[in-house]
Amino acid sequence: MFMSEKLNIRLRDKTDEKLFKDMPQKIAEKGFDAMHNWADNYLHLWNINPSYQREQDENFSEMRKKLNTEAGIIISNHPGYIDLPAILKCIAREDVKIMVDKEGYEDLRQLMGDKYIVPAYGPSFPRMSSHIRNGGILLIFPTGGDRGGQIDFKPGFTALLDHLKPENMIYSFHIDPGDVEAIENAYHGRSFGVASALYFGDQTNVNRLRETKSFGVDERYSTAGEWQEAAASAKSVIEKTGLITAHYKSIYHVV
């Protein structure tokens, strides 16, 4: 690994420590507002901005109202690090759980506690099904990460979908992978601005002198029944997961 790559990884780790400083205490005091503050701070430091493509739609307010009142699952592709803050900014409720891959769970738990996160392995799934039955929502990235824009769902979302009522909500997001790639290619040049702002104050953040980078965020409200129907002909979990993946792709016109 080149020295510059090692330096960037180390810098990102230190940046996370600063961004998440006293996060468990902040969550205890402010609840999900603390997550909003983290998301806003993250986007501000990197000088990047989510562009919500449905904001001008006639039914946008009603769609977001359902997102923040109905029980169900939020799903999204996961092309990079910046999709989570963009999605968190849309959520205005306390009964939220975020499913995190097993490898990253312990690191995140150390940084922010476990009020809003759950590990993505077997014992969590019955608990999350119960959470939804009791009116809550779960945010899950069904691909587990799809670098390069490739979208292939894992069976976890399929298992959860099987236990939902048809009227439960599935609220999906699609983050433009091309936009994310362009932003992440600029990370190396912006990481020092982030570090300087965290250690010496926002006035030292040279990223504020750079062009604000935007990334597209599309979204859609639907019901679990729609997704269950899309996979109704499947004879196996693998086939069902493939049909569910195809349904997501058809919604967002992804090849």
N, C-alpha and C positions, 0 to 999 in steps of 0.2 A: 504494500500500500504506500502511495506517495505521501511525503510529509504534509503536503497541503490538504490531502484527504483526511489524514489523522487529525490535523489541526481543526478542520471543519467539524468532524465528529465530536471532538472534545469541546469545541465552542458551542455546538448544538446542545450537548449535555449540560454545560454550565448555564446556557440560556434557559433551558427547561427548569433547572433548579431555581433560577431567579423568577421566571414567570409563574411558577407554582409556589413561590415562597408563602408560607403560612396558609396554604390553600385549605387544609382541613378546618382550621379555625374560621376562615372566611366563609366556608360553606355552612359551618355551624351557626354563624351569625346571620348570613344573608340568604342561605338556601341557593336556589338555582340562579339567582342574580349574580352570585359569585362566578358561576360558569359563564354568564353573559359578559361580565367584566373581563374575564380571562380571554374570551374569544375576541372582544373588541380590542384589547391590548395587543394580542398576537397579530391581528390584521394591521393595526396601526403601526407597530414596530417594523413590520416587513414592507409597509406601504403597499398593501394589496387589498383588493376590494371585490367582494362577491357581487355579481350582476344577476339579480333575480329576474328571470326572463318572463315570468307570468305576472309581474306587478301591475301591468296595465290591463290585464284580463278582467272582464266584467265580474267574474265569480271569484276573484282572488281573495277578497276579504272573507267570504264565506268558506272558502277552502282552508285558509289559515285558521279560522275559528274552529273548524272541525278538527284540524291538527291539534289544537290546544284544549279540546274538550272530550273527544271520543277516545275509547279504548282501542288499542291495536298495536301495530308494528310500523316503525319508520324504517325504510330501507334506502340504501344508496350504493352506487358504485364507489370505489375507493381508490382513485388514481394517485393520491398523494397525501401529504400531511395537512393540506389546507382545507380539505373538505369538512372536517369535523367542526372547526369554528364557524364556517358558513352555515352549517345545519343548526348548530346550537343557538345561533342568533334568531332562528325562526321559532324556537320553542319557548313558551311562556307558561310553564306549569311545573309543579313539584314532583309529580308521580312518574318520574323519568328514570329508566335504567338504560345504561349503555353497555352493550356486550363487547368485550375486549378479548382479543386473542390471548391464549394462555401464556404465551411468551411475554407479552407486554403488560399483562395484568399486574404482576407483582411490582414492576417499576412504577406504574401509574398509581397503584394503591399506596406506595410509599410517598408519592408526591401529593396526592389529593384525597386520600382516604377512600372508603368504599361505599359511601352513601349512594352514589349514582352509577357505579360501575359493577359489572359482574363478569366472571371469567367465562369464556366460550368453551365449556366442556360439559359432559354428560349431566352431572347433578344440578347444574344451573337451569336446564331446560324445563323440568317440571315446575320449578319455582317461578320461572318467568311466565309460564302458561297461567299459573295461579295469579300472578301479578296483573296480567291482562284481564283475566276474568273479574278481578276486583276493580277494574276501571282504569288501570295504568297503561303506560306506553313503554315500548322497548325499541331502542335504536340499535339496529344490527347492520353490519356490512356483509351481505351474503356471499360476496366473492372472497372475503378475507384479505383483499388487496389485489388489485388488477393492474399492475404496472404495464405501461405501454398501451393501455386502453382495452386490453382483452377482458371480456366479461364472461366468467363461468361461475355460476353459483355453486356453493358447497351445500351439502344436505341439511345443514342446521336450520336454515330458513324453512325448508320443506317440512321438517319435523314440527316446527312451531306452527306453521300454517295448518297442518292437519288437526290441530287442537283449537283452532279459532272458530268462533261462530261466523256464519256467512256475513252477518251485518257488521262484524268488527272492521275497523279501519286498517287499510294498508296505504300508508302515505309514502310515496316514492320520490326520491331526488335523483337527478343525474348531473354530475359535475363534468364539465367539458374537459376531457383528458388532454386535448391539445393545449388548452390554456394552462392547465396545471403543469404540463411538461415545460412550457415556455417560462413559467414562473420559477420552477425548481432549477432550471438551467441558470437562472439569475441569482440563486441562493448564495452561491459562493461570494458574489460581489456585494451582497447585502448583509451577510452575516456579521461583518465587523461593525456596520451601522447599528444593528440590533444590540450587539454586545456593548458598544459604547453608550447607547441610550440607557441600558439596564444598569450599568455601573457608574455612569457620570451624568445622567440626566437626559431627558428627551431632546434638549437643545443641541446635543452632540450627535444626534442620529442623522447621518448624511443621506439616509434613504428618503428623508423628507424632501431632498433636493432632486431626487430621481422621479421619473414618470411613475404615476400610480398604475400598477398592473391590475387589470380586472380579469375575472374568470367567470364563465357562464354557469349558472345554476338553474336547471329546469326542475319542475316538480309537478306532481299530479296526485289528486285524491282518488282513492278507489276503495272497494270493499274486499274483504277476504274471499267472499263468494265468487267474485270475478276471477281471482287467481286460482281458486279451487276448481272452478269450471274449466279453466285453461289447461289444467293438468289431469282432468277427470279420466281421460282415456289411457293413462299410463298404467303399466303392469308391474313396475318396480320403482323403488326409490330413485334409482339413477335416471330412469326415463322421466319420472315426475319432475326431478330437479332440472333436467334438460328442457322440459316444456315450460317450466316456470322461468327459466333463464330466457328462453325464446320470447315469452310474453313480455318480460321487461324490455328486451331489445326492440320488440315491435312498438312499444309505447314511445320509445325515444329514438326510433329509426336508427338503431345501432346495428352495424353489420356483424 
